[in-house]
């Protein structure tokens, strides 16, 4: 099974929302709700195998990587 590689640097969902809002040029309106019971407390991928076997490290900052994804959504989502 292919799985996307991620960035081992951890950030909060609030930080993610703020970064997305900044890249989109909008003001984020956040709504806080209780976490679902199965929600992971830590969202930090283990890239050990990619680092050891492929010599891979993430090189693109979150905001920079979000830009092409957001541009794609803008083209395909009305």
DSSP file (Angstrom, degrees, kcal/mol; ACC not computed):
  #  RESIDUE AA STRUCTURE BP1 BP2  ACC     N-H-->O    O-->H-N    N-H-->O    O-->H-N    TCO  KAPPA ALPHA  PHI   PSI    X-CA   Y-CA   Z-CA
    1    1 A X              0   0    0      0, 0.0     2,-0.4     0, 0.0     0, 0.0   0.000 360.0 360.0 360.0 130.5    0.0    0.0    0.0
    2    2 A X        -     0   0    0      0, 0.0     2,-0.4     0, 0.0     0, 0.0  -0.683 360.0-174.3 -83.2 135.4    1.3    3.4   -0.9
    3    3 A X        -     0   0    0     -2,-0.4     2,-0.1     0, 0.0     0, 0.0  -0.986  27.5-111.2-129.4 140.7    1.1    6.0    1.8
    4    4 A X        -     0   0    0     -2,-0.4     2,-0.2     1,-0.1     0, 0.0  -0.415  31.8-123.7 -68.7 145.9    2.0    9.7    1.5
    5    5 A X        -     0   0    0     -2,-0.1     2,-0.2     1,-0.0    -1,-0.1  -0.592  32.6-166.4 -84.2 152.9    5.0   10.8    3.3
    6    6 A X        -     0   0    0     -2,-0.2     2,-0.5    52,-0.0    52,-0.2  -0.571  26.4 -87.5-127.4-169.4    4.6   13.6    5.8
    7    7 A X        -     0   0    0     -2,-0.2    38,-0.5     2,-0.2    50,-0.0  -0.919  23.3-149.0-107.0 123.4    6.5   16.1    7.8
    8    8 A X  S    S+     0   0    0     -2,-0.5     2,-0.5    36,-0.2    -1,-0.1   0.581  71.3 101.9 -72.2  -6.7    7.6   14.9   11.2
    9    9 A X  S    S-     0   0    0      1,-0.0     2,-0.3    35,-0.0    -2,-0.2  -0.659  72.3-136.7 -76.5 128.8    7.4   18.4   12.6
   10   10 A X        +     0   0    0     -2,-0.5     2,-0.3    34,-0.1    34,-0.1  -0.633  26.6 174.3 -91.2 143.6    4.2   18.6   14.6
   11   11 A X        -     0   0    0     32,-0.3    32,-0.2    -2,-0.3     2,-0.1  -0.971  30.6-108.2-141.4 156.6    1.7   21.5   14.5
   12   12 A X     >  -     0   0    0     -2,-0.3     4,-2.2     1,-0.1     5,-0.1  -0.352  28.0-113.9 -81.0 163.8   -1.7   22.0   16.0
   13   13 A X  H  > S+     0   0    0      1,-0.2     4,-2.7     2,-0.2     5,-0.2   0.836 120.2  57.0 -64.8 -31.5   -5.0   22.0   14.1
   14   14 A X  H  > S+     0   0    0      2,-0.2     4,-2.4     1,-0.2    -1,-0.2   0.919 107.2  47.5 -63.4 -43.5   -5.2   25.7   15.0
   15   15 A X  H  > S+     0   0    0      2,-0.2     4,-2.3     1,-0.2    -2,-0.2   0.889 111.8  50.7 -65.1 -38.9   -1.9   26.3   13.3
   16   16 A X  H  X S+     0   0    0     -4,-2.2     4,-2.6     2,-0.2    -2,-0.2   0.936 110.8  48.3 -63.1 -46.3   -2.9   24.3   10.3
   17   17 A X  H  X S+     0   0    0     -4,-2.7     4,-2.6     1,-0.2    -2,-0.2   0.906 111.8  49.7 -61.1 -41.9   -6.2   26.3   10.0
   18   18 A X  H  X S+     0   0    0     -4,-2.4     4,-2.2     2,-0.2    -1,-0.2   0.895 111.6  48.7 -64.7 -39.8   -4.3   29.6   10.3
   19   19 A X  H  X S+     0   0    0     -4,-2.3     4,-2.5     2,-0.2    -2,-0.2   0.917 112.1  48.1 -67.0 -43.1   -1.8   28.6    7.7
   20   20 A X  H  X S+     0   0    0     -4,-2.6     4,-2.4     2,-0.2    -2,-0.2   0.927 112.1  49.7 -62.2 -44.9   -4.5   27.5    5.3
   21   21 A X  H  X>S+     0   0    0     -4,-2.6     5,-2.5     1,-0.2     4,-1.1   0.906 111.5  49.2 -60.6 -41.9   -6.4   30.8    5.9
   22   22 A X  H  <5S+     0   0    0     -4,-2.2     3,-0.4     2,-0.2    -2,-0.2   0.932 112.0  47.0 -63.8 -46.0   -3.2   32.8    5.2
   23   23 A X  H  <5S+     0   0    0     -4,-2.5    -1,-0.2     1,-0.2    -2,-0.2   0.872 115.8  46.1 -63.7 -36.9   -2.5   30.9    2.0
   24   24 A X  H  <5S-     0   0    0     -4,-2.4    -1,-0.2    -5,-0.2    -2,-0.2   0.634 109.6-124.9 -79.9 -14.5   -6.1   31.4    0.9
   25   25 A X  T  <5 +     0   0    0     -4,-1.1     2,-0.3    -3,-0.4    -3,-0.2   0.861  69.2 119.5  72.6  35.6   -6.1   35.0    1.8
   26   26 A X      < -     0   0    0     -5,-2.5     2,-0.6    -6,-0.2    -1,-0.3  -0.817  69.2-108.0-126.1 166.9   -9.1   34.7    4.1
   27   27 A X        -     0   0    0     -2,-0.3     2,-0.3    -3,-0.1    -9,-0.0  -0.866  37.7-129.6 -95.1 125.3   -9.9   35.2    7.7
   28   28 A X        -     0   0    0     -2,-0.6     2,-0.7   -10,-0.1   -10,-0.0  -0.555  14.0-160.4 -77.7 133.9  -10.4   31.9    9.5
   29   29 A X        -     0   0    0     -2,-0.3     2,-0.3     2,-0.0    -1,-0.0  -0.915  19.9-160.6-111.1 101.6  -13.6   31.5   11.6
   30   30 A X        -     0   0    0     -2,-0.7     2,-0.5     2,-0.0   -16,-0.0  -0.600  11.7-162.6 -90.4 143.0  -12.8   28.6   13.9
   31   31 A X        -     0   0    0     -2,-0.3     2,-0.5     2,-0.0    -2,-0.0  -0.989  12.0-148.7-123.5 122.2  -15.3   26.5   15.7
   32   32 A X        +     0   0    0     -2,-0.5     2,-0.3     3,-0.0     3,-0.0  -0.788  23.5 166.2 -98.3 130.0  -14.1   24.5   18.7
   33   33 A X        -     0   0    0     -2,-0.5     3,-0.1     3,-0.0    -2,-0.0  -0.910  44.3 -82.1-134.2 160.8  -15.8   21.2   19.5
   34   34 A X        -     0   0    0     -2,-0.3     2,-0.1     1,-0.1     3,-0.1  -0.339  54.0-105.3 -62.0 146.4  -14.9   18.2   21.7
   35   35 A X        -     0   0    0      1,-0.1    -1,-0.1     2,-0.1    -3,-0.0  -0.454  35.1-107.2 -70.5 143.2  -12.5   15.7   20.1
   36   36 A X    >   -     0   0    0     -2,-0.1     3,-1.7     1,-0.1    -1,-0.1  -0.349  32.3-111.3 -62.7 154.4  -14.0   12.5   18.8
   37   37 A X  T 3  S+     0   0    0      1,-0.3    -1,-0.1    -3,-0.1    -2,-0.1   0.826 117.2  46.0 -59.1 -34.0  -13.0    9.5   21.0
   38   38 A X  T 3  S+     0   0    0      2,-0.1     2,-0.3     0, 0.0    -1,-0.3   0.284  81.2 126.4 -95.6  11.7  -10.8    8.0   18.3
   39   39 A X    <   -     0   0    0     -3,-1.7     2,-0.1     1,-0.1    -4,-0.0  -0.521  65.4-117.5 -71.1 129.5   -9.0   11.3   17.4
   40   40 A X        -     0   0    0     -2,-0.3     3,-0.1     1,-0.1    -1,-0.1  -0.432  12.0-150.0 -68.5 140.9   -5.2   10.9   17.5
   41   41 A X  S    S+     0   0    0      1,-0.2     2,-0.4    -2,-0.1    -1,-0.1   0.721  85.7  43.0 -79.8 -22.5   -3.5   13.1   20.1
   42   42 A X        -     0   0    0      2,-0.0     2,-0.5   -32,-0.0    -1,-0.2  -0.990  58.8-172.9-130.5 128.2   -0.4   13.3   18.0
   43   43 A X        +     0   0    0     -2,-0.4     2,-0.5   -32,-0.2   -32,-0.3  -0.631  42.1 126.7-117.2  70.6   -0.3   13.8   14.2
   44   44 A X        -     0   0    0     -2,-0.5   -36,-0.2   -34,-0.1   -34,-0.1  -0.912  50.9-140.5-132.5 104.0    3.4   13.3   13.5
   45   45 A X        -     0   0    0    -38,-0.5     2,-0.8    -2,-0.5    -2,-0.1  -0.291  14.6-125.0 -67.5 148.8    4.3   10.8   10.9
   46   46 A X        +     0   0    0      1,-0.1     3,-0.3   -39,-0.0     4,-0.2  -0.843  30.4 174.7 -92.6 110.9    7.3    8.5   11.4
   47   47 A X     >  +     0   0    0     -2,-0.8     4,-2.7     1,-0.2     5,-0.2   0.130  40.7 118.3-102.8  20.5    9.6    9.0    8.4
   48   48 A X  H  > S+     0   0    0      1,-0.2     4,-3.0     2,-0.2     5,-0.2   0.901  75.7  47.7 -54.1 -47.6   12.3    6.8    9.8
   49   49 A X  H  >>S+     0   0    0     -3,-0.3     4,-3.1     1,-0.2     5,-0.6   0.911 112.8  48.3 -64.2 -41.7   12.1    4.2    6.9
   50   50 A X  I  >>S+     0   0    0      1,-0.2     6,-2.1     2,-0.2     4,-1.5   0.900 114.5  46.9 -64.0 -39.6   12.1    6.9    4.3
   51   51 A X  I  X5S+     0   0    0     -4,-2.7     4,-0.8     4,-0.3    -2,-0.2   0.941 119.7  38.5 -66.1 -47.6   15.1    8.6    5.9
   52   52 A X  I  <5S+     0   0    0     -4,-3.0    -2,-0.2    -5,-0.2    -3,-0.2   0.919 127.2  31.0 -71.8 -45.3   17.1    5.4    6.3
   53   53 A X  I  <5S+     0   0    0     -4,-3.1    -3,-0.2    -5,-0.2    -2,-0.2   0.811 135.4  22.5 -87.7 -31.6   16.2    3.6    3.0
   54   54 A X  I  <<S-     0   0    0     -4,-1.5    -3,-0.2    -5,-0.6    -2,-0.1   0.552  91.5-125.5-113.1 -11.2   15.7    6.6    0.7
   55   55 A X     << +     0   0    0     -4,-0.8     2,-0.3    -5,-0.7    -4,-0.3   0.794  56.9 159.6  68.1  26.5   17.7    9.4    2.3
   56   56 A X        +     0   0    0     -6,-2.1     2,-0.3    -9,-0.1    -1,-0.2  -0.661  17.7 168.2 -91.5 136.8   14.5   11.4    2.2
   57   57 A X        -     0   0    0     -2,-0.3     2,-0.1    -3,-0.1   -50,-0.1  -0.985  42.9-101.5-136.4 144.9   13.7   14.4    4.3
   58   58 A X        +     0   0    0     -2,-0.3     3,-0.0   -52,-0.2   -51,-0.0  -0.461  39.3 172.8 -66.0 138.8   10.9   16.9    3.8
   59   59 A X        +     0   0    0     -2,-0.1     2,-0.5     2,-0.1    -1,-0.1   0.447  49.8  83.9-124.7  -6.2   12.2   20.1    2.2
   60   60 A X  S    S-     0   0    0      2,-0.0    -1,-0.0     4,-0.0    -2,-0.0  -0.877  75.1-125.7-108.1 130.5    9.0   22.1    1.5
   61   61 A X     >  -     0   0    0     -2,-0.5     4,-2.4     1,-0.1     5,-0.2  -0.309  27.7-109.6 -67.9 155.0    7.4   24.2    4.2
   62   62 A X  H  > S+     0   0    0      1,-0.2     4,-2.2     2,-0.2     5,-0.2   0.923 117.5  47.6 -52.4 -52.7    3.7   23.6    5.0
   63   63 A X  H  > S+     0   0    0      1,-0.2     4,-1.4     2,-0.2    -1,-0.2   0.893 112.1  50.4 -59.9 -40.5    2.4   26.8    3.4
   64   64 A X  H  > S+     0   0    0      1,-0.2     4,-0.7     2,-0.2    -1,-0.2   0.888 112.4  46.7 -65.6 -39.3    4.5   26.3    0.3
   65   65 A X  H  X S+     0   0    0     -4,-2.4     4,-0.8     1,-0.2    -1,-0.2   0.798 108.5  56.2 -72.8 -29.0    3.1   22.7   -0.1
   66   66 A X  H  X S+     0   0    0     -4,-2.2     4,-3.0    -5,-0.2     5,-0.3   0.825  91.6  73.1 -71.4 -31.2   -0.5   23.9    0.5
   67   67 A X  H  X S+     0   0    0     -4,-1.4     4,-2.5     1,-0.2     5,-0.2   0.915  99.0  42.4 -54.5 -51.9   -0.4   26.4   -2.3
   68   68 A X  H  X S+     0   0    0     -4,-0.7     4,-2.1     1,-0.2    -1,-0.2   0.884 115.3  51.2 -64.6 -34.9   -0.6   23.9   -5.2
   69   69 A X  H  X S+     0   0    0     -4,-0.8     4,-2.3     2,-0.2    -2,-0.2   0.929 112.1  46.0 -65.7 -43.9   -3.2   21.8   -3.4
   70   70 A X  H  X S+     0   0    0     -4,-3.0     4,-2.4     2,-0.2    -2,-0.2   0.902 111.0  52.7 -65.4 -41.2   -5.4   24.8   -2.8
   71   71 A X  H  X S+     0   0    0     -4,-2.5     4,-1.4    -5,-0.3    -1,-0.2   0.896 109.0  50.8 -60.2 -39.8   -4.9   26.0   -6.4
   72   72 A X  H  X S+     0   0    0     -4,-2.1     4,-1.8     2,-0.2     3,-0.3   0.936 109.8  48.9 -63.2 -47.5   -6.0   22.5   -7.5
   73   73 A X  H  X S+     0   0    0     -4,-2.3     4,-2.8     1,-0.2    -2,-0.2   0.896 108.0  55.2 -59.8 -40.0   -9.2   22.6   -5.3
   74   74 A X  H  < S+     0   0    0     -4,-2.4    -1,-0.2     1,-0.2    -2,-0.2   0.841 109.4  47.6 -63.5 -32.0  -10.0   26.1   -6.7
   75   75 A X  H  < S+     0   0    0     -4,-1.4    -1,-0.2    -3,-0.3    -2,-0.2   0.845 123.8  29.4 -75.4 -33.6   -9.9   24.7  -10.2
   76   76 A X  H  < S+     0   0    0     -4,-1.8     2,-0.6    -5,-0.1    -2,-0.2   0.626 106.8  69.7-107.8 -15.2  -12.0   21.7   -9.6
   77   77 A X     <        0   0    0     -4,-2.8    -1,-0.1    -5,-0.2     0, 0.0  -0.914 360.0 360.0-109.4 119.4  -14.4   22.6   -6.8
   78   78 A X              0   0    0     -2,-0.6    -1,-0.1    -3,-0.0    -4,-0.1   0.522 360.0 360.0 -66.3 360.0  -17.1   25.1   -7.6
